[in-house]
């Protein structure tokens, strides 16, 4: 079923934690994945906001004022007439906005009552209703110049989605590695305990033979020292288990309290990943299509091109066509004035052009050069990413091949170590061997067993890393990204 981020809390939902359950809890609880999901959601909101700039809006206003104008003194009578007073009440309401090709428009209604000493303060309503339009023809004309914010926001959102995908991929790989490392730490502890058991058995046997006079006290002391060293190895291995366990819990839990440290993780044997013989030459092309870093670099190139084309448009002079059409009304009553507008008794229209030409275009030219160089830089970065992917995929493939050979070599060494230890024990019991050589072979056997486990763990990690380099980690584990904040696993 789908896992909604944040829907679960804590850690260790099952008594025995399988790798699949560890991945599921990582998808539900990991803070890095949650933060990345929020980033994708934020860029989605930014894109909606950019489209919102083209939504129409309602505007309204009301003002009331009085303007008194003093009159000059009469030079003949020396008297100053009363001041001229004009009172104005006006309001307007309309709907306006901007279109994706740069057209600004306003459909509005205007009403003004202007009265004063000039007409004995009688009401005098002037009304207007109509459409006003401004259309750029050069600078700021067309979809590209006006949708630059939308296109940049869309690119930013796509980039955030790829970052989110990368975050999920990386953390799934991290939890796989942490799970494998915990399994290796547990095996190392088991090897240390088995090694101590062998050393203890040899000590017990040497004590009996020394009492019988078949061995010297030095053989007993050597065996006892080996037991003591084995105890230290167990303590170190136990610490390794705890560290590996904490690293796994950090990835699968959202617990931020110290209680996290006291919880125990019980894991099962990790499933073996499908064996794969890498072919970097054939798989490089598909890797580019799935690699988040490459897709983000492609988006950066697109974003730089959008900016460059916008800056090129800004090199043009401004030439705007402005026009309006509507109807006027003038009467002593507001209603009568609006009736004249509705009846279209008096038409009003205008048509003109506004030209603005900077003398140097220095600012515009500088910004265009910067945008052009930024685009070239993005293209160079894309080439760097392509080269890095070639090397990364090649290194990951080599790592798999090396790990396979290490597994075979260490397993062969382990079988030889078993035979050597058995031979040294037979010689010791026959009286022709030495305790020192038996103890040495016991240590070799323990180290060889650890090397086998290390090689097998590294092979599984190499397979997981190759999946990540190829961008198929999510597909490999059946993880589907359904949206900015939903994962299906």
Long-range contacts (C-beta under 8 A, 24 or more apart in sequence): 1-488, 2-482, 2-486, 2-487, 2-488, 3-27, 3-28, 3-486, 3-487, 3-488, 3-489, 4-28, 4-485, 4-486, 5-33, 5-34, 5-37, 5-485, 5-486, 5-487, 6-34, 6-485, 9-254, 9-255, 10-253, 10-254, 10-255, 11-249, 11-252, 11-253, 11-254, 11-255, 11-260, 11-263, 12-249, 12-252, 12-253, 12-263, 12-264, 12-265, 15-266, 16-266, 16-267, 16-268, 17-252, 17-265, 17-266, 17-267, 17-268, 18-267, 18-268, 19-176, 19-179, 19-267, 19-268, 19-270, 19-271, 20-477, 22-175, 22-178, 22-179, 22-248, 22-251, 22-252, 22-267, 23-172, 23-175, 23-176, 23-477, 23-479, 23-489, 24-489, 25-252, 25-253, 26-171, 26-172, 26-175, 26-251, 26-252, 27-168, 27-172, 27-479, 27-487, 27-489, 29-252, 29-253, 29-254, 30-171, 30-175, 30-251, 30-252, 30-254, 31-254, 32-167, 32-171, 33-164, 33-167, 33-168, 33-171, 34-254, 36-163, 36-164, 36-167, 36-168, 37-164, 37-484, 37-485, 38-485, 39-160, 39-163, 39-164, 40-157, 40-160, 40-161, 40-163, 40-164, 40-484, 40-485, 41-484, 41-485, 42-160, 43-153, 43-156, 43-157, 43-159, 43-160, 44-157, 44-484, 46-153, 46-156, 46-157, 47-150, 47-153, 47-154, 47-156, 47-157, 49-153, 50-149, 50-150, 50-152, 50-153, 51-150, 53-98, 53-149, 54-97, 54-98, 54-99, 54-100, 55-97, 56-95, 56-96, 56-97, 57-95, 57-96, 57-97, 58-93, 58-94, 58-95, 59-92, 59-93, 59-94, 59-95, 59-96, 59-106, 59-108, 60-91, 60-92, 60-93, 60-94, 61-91, 61-92, 61-93, 62-89, 62-90, 62-91, 63-88, 63-89, 63-90, 63-91, 64-88, 64-89, 64-90, 82-117, 83-117, 84-116, 84-117, 84-118, 85-116, 85-117, 86-114, 86-115, 86-116, 86-117, 86-118, 87-114, 87-115, 87-116, 87-121, 88-112, 88-113, 88-114, 89-113, 98-146, 99-146, 100-143, 100-146, 100-147, 101-141, 101-142, 101-143, 101-146, 102-135, 102-136, 102-140, 102-141, 102-142, 102-145, 102-146, 103-133, 103-134, 103-135, 104-133, 104-134, 104-135, 105-131, 105-132, 105-133, 105-134, 106-131, 106-132, 106-133, 107-131, 108-132, 109-341, 111-334, 111-337, 111-338, 113-334, 122-332, 123-332, 123-333, 123-334, 124-330, 124-332, 125-329, 125-330, 125-331, 125-332, 125-333, 125-334, 125-336, 125-337, 126-328, 126-329, 126-330, 126-337, 127-328, 127-329, 127-330, 127-334, 127-337, 127-338, 127-340, 127-341, 128-326, 128-327, 128-328, 128-329, 128-341, 128-348, 129-326, 129-327, 129-338, 129-341, 129-342, 130-324, 130-325, 130-326, 130-327, 130-348, 131-324, 131-325, 131-326, 132-322, 132-323, 132-324, 133-322, 133-323, 133-324, 134-320, 134-321, 134-322, 134-354, 135-320, 135-321, 135-322, 136-318, 136-319, 136-320, 137-319, 137-320, 137-321, 138-316, 138-317, 138-318, 138-319, 139-313, 139-314, 139-316, 139-317, 139-318, 139-319, 140-313, 140-318, 141-313, 142-313, 144-306, 144-309, 144-310, 144-313, 145-310, 145-313, 145-314, 148-306, 148-307, 148-310, 151-303, 151-306, 152-303, 152-306, 152-307, 155-299, 155-302, 155-303, 155-306, 156-303, 158-295, 158-299, 159-296, 159-299, 159-300, 159-303, 161-484, 162-292, 162-295, 162-296, 162-299, 163-292, 163-296, 164-481, 164-484, 165-292, 165-474, 165-481, 166-292, 166-293, 166-296, 168-474, 168-479, 168-481, 168-487, 169-292, 169-468, 169-471, 169-473, 169-474, 170-468, 171-251, 172-473, 172-474, 172-477, 172-479, 173-464, 173-465, 173-467, 173-468, 173-473, 174-251, 175-248, 175-251, 175-252, 176-460, 176-461, 176-464, 177-461, 177-464, 178-244, 178-247, 178-248, 178-251, 179-248, 179-267, 179-270, 180-270, 180-457, 180-460, 180-461, 180-464, 181-244, 181-247, 181-248, 181-457, 182-241, 182-244, 182-245, 182-247, 182-248, 182-265, 182-267, 183-267, 183-269, 183-270, 183-457, 184-244, 184-453, 184-454, 184-457, 185-237, 185-240, 185-241, 185-243, 185-244, 185-245, 186-241, 186-267, 187-450, 187-453, 188-237, 188-240, 188-241, 188-450, 188-453, 189-234, 189-237, 189-238, 189-240, 189-241, 191-237, 191-446, 191-449, 191-450, 191-453, 192-230, 192-233, 192-234, 192-236, 192-237, 192-446, 193-234, 194-446, 194-449, 195-230, 195-233, 195-442, 195-443, 195-445, 195-446, 196-227, 196-230, 196-231, 196-233, 196-234, 198-442, 198-445, 199-223, 199-226, 199-227, 199-229, 199-230, 199-439, 199-442, 200-227, 200-230, 202-226, 202-435, 202-438, 202-439, 202-442, 203-227, 206-435, 214-431, 215-435, 218-435, 219-434, 219-435, 222-435, 222-436, 222-439, 223-435, 223-439, 226-439, 226-442, 226-443, 233-446, 270-460, 272-460, 273-460, 273-463, 273-464, 274-463, 275-463, 276-400, 276-463, 276-466, 278-393, 278-396, 278-397, 278-400, 278-401, 278-466, 279-397, 280-390, 280-393, 280-394, 280-397, 283-393, 283-470, 284-389, 284-390, 284-393, 286-470, 286-471, 287-389, 287-393, 287-469, 287-470, 287-471, 288-386, 288-389, 289-471, 290-470, 290-471, 290-472, 291-389, 291-469, 291-470, 291-471, 292-471, 293-385, 293-388, 293-389, 294-382, 294-385, 294-386, 294-389, 297-378, 297-381, 297-382, 297-385, 298-382, 300-378, 300-381, 300-382, 301-375, 301-378, 301-379, 301-382, 303-378, 304-371, 304-374, 304-375, 304-377, 304-378, 304-379, 305-375, 307-371, 307-374, 307-375, 308-368, 308-371, 308-372, 308-374, 308-375, 310-371, 311-364, 311-367, 311-368, 311-370, 311-371, 311-372, 312-368, 312-371, 314-364, 314-367, 314-368, 315-361, 315-364, 315-365, 315-368, 317-355, 317-356, 317-357, 317-358, 318-354, 318-355, 318-356, 318-357, 319-353, 319-354, 319-355, 320-353, 320-354, 321-351, 321-352, 321-353, 322-350, 322-351, 322-352, 322-353, 322-354, 323-349, 323-350, 323-351, 323-352, 324-348, 324-349, 324-350, 325-349, 389-469, 392-469, 393-466, 393-469, 393-470, 396-462, 396-465, 396-466, 396-469, 397-466, 399-462, 399-465, 399-466, 400-459, 400-462, 400-463, 400-466, 402-462, 403-455, 403-458, 403-459, 403-461, 403-462, 404-459, 406-455, 406-458, 406-459, 407-452, 407-455, 407-456, 407-459, 409-455, 410-448, 410-451, 410-452, 410-454, 410-455, 411-452, 413-448, 413-451, 413-452, 414-445, 414-448, 414-449, 414-451, 414-452, 417-441, 417-444, 417-445, 417-448, 417-449, 418-445, 420-444, 420-445, 421-445
